[in-house]
């Protein structure tokens, strides 16, 4: 579980949530409860991955975020396919935390 006291939704995240019809509380739930966490070596952001129900489908969702000084800034959210995730881990783009 992450430790931030303040969770901020960026404008980009809000746009992506609207376009992808992601429920409002889902990014916060993923941030707080995800068991899989990575550091994206290309973007420098953290990534939390969790299986969720979105638009009637059970799928893995990836949440990119930055965290410091007890503040988490949630950047974007998107579905991630198993092969995409595996590829990012194998190539070293995503490093397990």
Rosetta silent file (secondary structure, phi, psi, omega in degrees, C-alpha in Angstrom):
SEQUENCE: XXXXXXXXXXXXXXXXXXXXXXXXXXXXXXXXXXXXXXXXXXXXXXXXXXXXXXXXXXXXXXXXXXXXXXXXXXXXXXXXXXXXXXXXXXXXXXXXX
SCORE:     score description
SCORE:     0.000 S_00000001
   1 L     0.000  138.736 -178.571    0.000    0.000    0.000 S_00000001
   2 L   -82.749  162.614 -167.471    1.306    3.453   -0.863 S_00000001
   3 L  -108.778    2.649 -175.189    1.831    6.125    1.721 S_00000001
   4 L   -65.576  138.868  175.899    0.692    9.427    0.212 S_00000001
   5 L   -84.858  -30.616 -177.102   -1.662   11.543    2.299 S_00000001
   6 E  -119.686  127.996  178.732   -2.796   13.623   -0.674 S_00000001
   7 E  -115.850  122.865 -176.886   -3.813   12.129   -4.020 S_00000001
   8 E  -112.407  131.122  173.014   -4.064   14.485   -6.990 S_00000001
   9 E   -93.081  121.121  177.537   -5.752   13.650  -10.298 S_00000001
  10 L   -74.087  162.742  176.475   -3.988   15.445  -13.166 S_00000001
  11 H   -61.108  -36.457  178.607   -5.980   17.011  -16.000 S_00000001
  12 H   -63.306  -43.526  177.917   -4.538   14.377  -18.325 S_00000001
  13 H   -60.436  -45.607 -179.979   -5.815   11.592  -16.068 S_00000001
  14 H   -59.231  -40.998  178.217   -9.273   13.173  -15.954 S_00000001
  15 H   -63.530  -47.861 -179.755   -9.342   13.353  -19.765 S_00000001
  16 H   -62.567  -37.947  178.285   -8.261    9.715  -20.129 S_00000001
  17 H   -63.309  -41.407  179.974  -10.854    8.618  -17.569 S_00000001
  18 H   -65.869  -46.660 -178.546  -13.577   10.405  -19.507 S_00000001
  19 H   -65.109  -35.622 -176.987  -12.488    8.980  -22.876 S_00000001
  20 H   -97.093    2.283  179.649  -12.135    5.447  -21.495 S_00000001
  21 L    54.128   48.966  179.183  -15.218    5.683  -19.241 S_00000001
  22 L   -89.175  130.671  178.346  -13.210    4.806  -16.148 S_00000001
  23 L   -57.659  145.422 -173.617  -15.094    5.153  -12.839 S_00000001
  24 L   -55.039  -41.722 -175.166  -13.951    8.154  -10.773 S_00000001
  25 L   -85.257   -8.500 -175.641  -12.588    6.214   -7.783 S_00000001
  26 H   -60.748  -45.724  178.960  -10.773    3.498   -9.770 S_00000001
  27 H   -57.959  -41.830  179.151   -7.402    5.307  -10.118 S_00000001
  28 H   -64.194  -40.500  178.264   -7.335    5.943   -6.366 S_00000001
  29 H   -63.922  -42.907  178.942   -8.231    2.288   -5.677 S_00000001
  30 H   -64.018  -45.854  179.740   -5.473    1.062   -7.965 S_00000001
  31 H   -56.992  -44.883 -175.749   -2.953    3.440   -6.371 S_00000001
  32 H   -78.488  -32.745 -168.001   -3.832    2.286   -2.865 S_00000001
  33 H  -114.057   -7.708 -176.188   -4.410   -1.439   -3.434 S_00000001
  34 L   -61.917  136.633  177.263   -2.285   -2.655   -6.362 S_00000001
  35 L   -90.574  -22.983  179.016   -0.001   -5.568   -5.539 S_00000001
  36 E  -100.764  123.676  178.905    2.093   -5.074   -8.700 S_00000001
  37 E  -136.517  139.521 -177.150    4.276   -1.958   -8.790 S_00000001
  38 E  -137.001  165.394  169.172    6.987   -0.971  -11.226 S_00000001
  39 E  -113.253  124.517  178.028    9.250    1.915  -12.136 S_00000001
  40 E   -81.939  112.187 -175.255    9.038    2.864  -15.829 S_00000001
  41 L   -70.948  -17.236  178.587   12.660    3.366  -16.840 S_00000001
  42 L   -86.941  -48.403 -176.510   11.721    5.435  -19.905 S_00000001
  43 L   -87.598  -23.818 -176.144    9.241    7.892  -18.367 S_00000001
  44 L    83.835   -1.225  179.766   10.598    7.830  -14.821 S_00000001
  45 L   -86.470  161.700  170.307    7.065    7.374  -13.459 S_00000001
  46 E   -86.791  155.092  178.509    5.827    4.631  -11.174 S_00000001
  47 E  -133.350  127.488  174.156    3.257    2.165  -12.525 S_00000001
  48 E  -111.363  134.674 -178.150    0.664    0.276  -10.481 S_00000001
  49 E  -123.598  132.758 -179.761   -1.176   -2.614  -12.158 S_00000001
  50 E  -152.023  144.426  176.184   -4.384   -4.177  -10.910 S_00000001
  51 E   -78.865  133.039 -176.838   -7.230   -6.219  -12.369 S_00000001
  52 E  -145.692  161.375  172.802  -10.507   -4.274  -12.340 S_00000001
  53 E   -92.999  117.941  179.724  -13.970   -4.272  -13.845 S_00000001
  54 E  -133.281  123.120  178.971  -14.217   -1.460  -16.390 S_00000001
  55 L    54.074   41.710  176.883  -17.132   -1.074  -18.776 S_00000001
  56 L    76.495    8.580  179.642  -18.346   -4.587  -18.064 S_00000001
  57 E  -120.836  139.694  177.205  -14.948   -6.155  -18.752 S_00000001
  58 E   -92.759  111.574 -175.549  -12.543   -7.707  -16.267 S_00000001
  59 E  -150.549  161.823  177.026   -9.087   -6.471  -17.277 S_00000001
  60 E   -79.907  136.086  178.337   -5.725   -5.316  -16.025 S_00000001
  61 E  -119.748  137.051  177.806   -5.378   -1.561  -15.711 S_00000001
  62 E  -107.077  129.418  178.898   -2.065    0.307  -15.501 S_00000001
  63 E  -115.824  120.164  175.805   -1.910    3.551  -13.529 S_00000001
  64 E   -93.388  138.184 -178.003    1.100    5.849  -13.989 S_00000001
  65 E  -154.957  161.200  171.180    1.921    8.140  -11.100 S_00000001
  66 E  -116.540  150.231 -176.628    4.568   10.220   -9.355 S_00000001
  67 E  -145.054  128.003  173.659    4.994   10.176   -5.602 S_00000001
  68 E  -166.220  154.321  178.532    6.967   12.378   -3.237 S_00000001
  69 L    46.618   41.094  176.228    6.612   14.219    0.067 S_00000001
  70 L    65.184   22.168  175.880    3.469   12.251    0.882 S_00000001
  71 E  -123.804  130.696  175.958    1.748   13.507   -2.291 S_00000001
  72 E  -112.153  127.490  176.755    0.777   11.211   -5.167 S_00000001
  73 E  -109.052  110.342 -178.048    0.067   12.725   -8.568 S_00000001
  74 E   -84.173  123.949 -167.871   -1.892   10.256  -10.705 S_00000001
  75 E   -97.986  -51.533 -179.165   -0.935   10.827  -14.338 S_00000001
  76 E  -157.101  162.637  179.204   -2.777    8.407  -16.605 S_00000001
  77 E  -140.259  139.546  178.563   -4.675    5.131  -16.658 S_00000001
  78 E  -158.256  154.865  174.162   -5.064    2.578  -19.417 S_00000001
  79 E   -69.640  147.167  177.960   -5.818   -1.093  -19.973 S_00000001
  80 L  -131.408  127.716  178.822   -2.732   -3.247  -20.401 S_00000001
  81 L   -78.924  154.303 -177.665   -2.714   -6.605  -22.137 S_00000001
  82 H   -56.435  -42.682 -179.189   -0.759   -9.487  -20.610 S_00000001
  83 H   -68.172  -34.741  176.245    1.740   -9.571  -23.507 S_00000001
  84 H   -62.525  -47.709 -178.459    2.329   -5.802  -23.276 S_00000001
  85 H   -62.102  -47.698 -179.680    3.068   -6.073  -19.573 S_00000001
  86 H   -59.964  -42.243  178.690    5.326   -9.098  -20.031 S_00000001
  87 H   -62.331  -43.455 -179.206    7.226   -7.362  -22.835 S_00000001
  88 H   -66.348  -34.354  177.666    7.809   -4.230  -20.745 S_00000001
  89 H   -72.688  -46.535 -177.442    9.092   -6.343  -17.855 S_00000001
  90 H   -63.314  -38.143 -178.880   11.331   -8.558  -20.038 S_00000001
  91 L   -79.091   -8.923 -179.852   12.924   -5.614  -21.859 S_00000001
  92 L    88.541    1.715  177.936   13.640   -3.871  -18.564 S_00000001
  93 L   -62.935  -44.361  176.952   11.381   -0.935  -19.283 S_00000001
  94 E  -102.801  120.667  176.863    9.343   -1.772  -16.159 S_00000001
  95 E  -105.516  126.548 -177.901   11.449   -2.608  -13.095 S_00000001
  96 E   -63.133  138.421  177.032    9.644   -4.325  -10.213 S_00000001
  97 L   -92.388    0.000    0.000    9.585   -2.356   -6.961 S_00000001
